[in-house]
């Protein structure tokens, strides 16, 4: 039976192994370093890894993991499946938005990741739009529609 290819916004069709999760954490940390690690990014990143660490029984601590510089070229061969690439980029985008702003420098860094992974500009744009939609869904219950519209303008790629 043939498996359906994941869409550029789908992240639930593949299994990520410990080395994938650790590479994603390092990539996310690399994004955070782009414009200075903000408290919201640090909390999100540490919480994400601690959750993964427990699930995968990983021995490396968060601080040990991020002390190893991210090497994009070293991980490209480990991220062959489209869903693995999407998971990495999706996670990096969520981290980039954690401080409230997806900066131009973060965008260039994420674009570099996408290029190295063989993802097209259109693929990245679909993932960016999917993340923006996801974030808007999370705050859609806000009754202050003026604030919601302002957030929507800020999330627009």
C-alpha positions in Angstrom: 0.0 0.0 0.0 1.4 3.4 -1.0 1.7 6.0 1.7 0.4 9.5 0.9 3.0 12.2 0.8 2.7 14.7 3.6 1.6 18.2 2.9 4.0 21.0 3.6 2.1 21.7 6.8 1.9 18.1 8.1 4.2 16.9 10.8 2.4 13.9 12.0 3.3 11.3 9.4 6.8 10.2 10.4 8.6 9.0 13.5 11.5 11.1 14.7 14.4 9.3 16.4 16.4 10.8 19.2 19.1 12.1 16.9 16.4 13.9 14.9 15.0 15.5 18.0 18.4 16.6 19.2 19.2 18.1 15.8 15.9 19.9 15.8 16.7 21.3 19.3 20.1 22.5 18.1 18.5 24.0 15.0 15.9 25.8 17.1 18.6 27.1 19.4 20.6 28.3 16.3 17.4 30.3 15.3 17.1 31.7 18.8 20.7 32.9 18.7 20.1 34.8 15.5 18.6 37.8 17.3 19.5 37.0 20.8 17.8 34.3 22.9 14.7 35.8 24.5 13.2 34.4 27.7 10.1 33.0 25.8 12.4 31.2 23.3 14.5 29.8 26.2 11.5 28.5 28.0 9.9 27.0 24.9 13.1 25.3 23.8 14.0 23.9 27.3 10.4 22.6 27.7 10.4 21.0 24.3 13.7 19.2 24.9 12.8 18.1 28.4 9.6 16.6 27.0 11.5 14.8 24.3 14.2 13.8 26.7 11.7 12.0 28.9 9.9 10.3 26.0 13.1 9.1 24.4 15.1 8.4 27.6 17.8 10.7 26.4 20.8 11.1 28.6 22.1 14.4 27.3 21.0 17.4 29.3 19.6 20.4 27.6 22.7 22.5 28.4 25.0 19.8 27.1 23.0 19.5 23.9 23.0 23.2 23.1 26.7 23.5 24.0 27.4 21.6 20.7 27.1 24.1 17.8 24.5 23.3 15.2 26.1 21.9 12.0 23.5 22.1 9.2 25.7 20.1 6.8 26.0 17.3 9.3 22.3 16.7 9.7 21.1 17.0 6.1 21.5 13.3 5.4 19.5 12.4 8.5 16.5 14.4 7.3 15.6 12.6 4.0 11.9 12.1 4.5 9.7 15.1 3.6 7.9 14.9 7.0 11.2 15.0 8.8 12.2 18.2 6.9 8.8 19.7 7.7 9.2 18.9 11.4 12.5 20.6 11.6 11.4 23.7 9.7 8.0 23.8 11.6 9.8 23.6 14.9 12.2 26.4 14.0 9.4 28.6 12.9 7.5 28.1 16.1 10.6 29.0 18.0 11.2 32.1 15.8 7.7 33.3 16.6 8.1 32.6 20.4 9.3 36.1 21.1 6.4 37.6 19.1 8.5 38.5 15.9 9.7 36.4 13.0 12.6 38.7 12.1 14.2 39.1 8.7 17.4 37.5 10.1 15.5 34.5 11.4 13.7 34.2 8.0 17.1 34.2 6.2 18.4 31.5 8.6 15.2 29.3 8.1 15.5 29.8 4.4 19.1 28.6 4.6 17.9 25.5 6.4 15.2 24.9 3.8 17.7 25.3 1.0 20.1 22.8 2.5 17.3 20.3 3.0 16.3 20.7 -0.7 13.0 22.5 0.1 11.7 25.0 -2.4 10.8 28.6 -1.6 7.2 27.6 -2.2 7.4 24.7 0.2 8.9 27.0 2.9 6.1 29.5 2.3 3.5 26.8 2.8 5.1 25.8 6.0 5.3 29.4 7.2 1.7 29.9 6.4 0.8 26.7 8.2 2.6 27.8 11.3 1.0 31.3 11.1 -2.4 29.6 10.8 -1.7 27.3 13.7 -0.7 30.2 15.9 -3.8 32.2 14.9 -6.0 29.2 15.8 -4.3 29.1 19.2 -5.3 32.7 20.0 -8.6 32.7 18.1 -10.6 32.6 21.4 -9.4 36.1 22.3 -12.4 38.4 22.5 -10.3 41.6 21.8 -10.7 41.5 18.0 -8.5 44.6 17.5 -5.6 42.8 19.2 -6.3 39.6 17.2 -6.1 41.6 14.0 -2.9 43.2 15.0 -1.4 39.8 15.7 -2.6 38.5 12.4 -0.8 41.4 10.6 2.4 40.6 12.5 2.2 36.9 11.6 1.8 37.5 7.9 4.9 36.4 6.1 
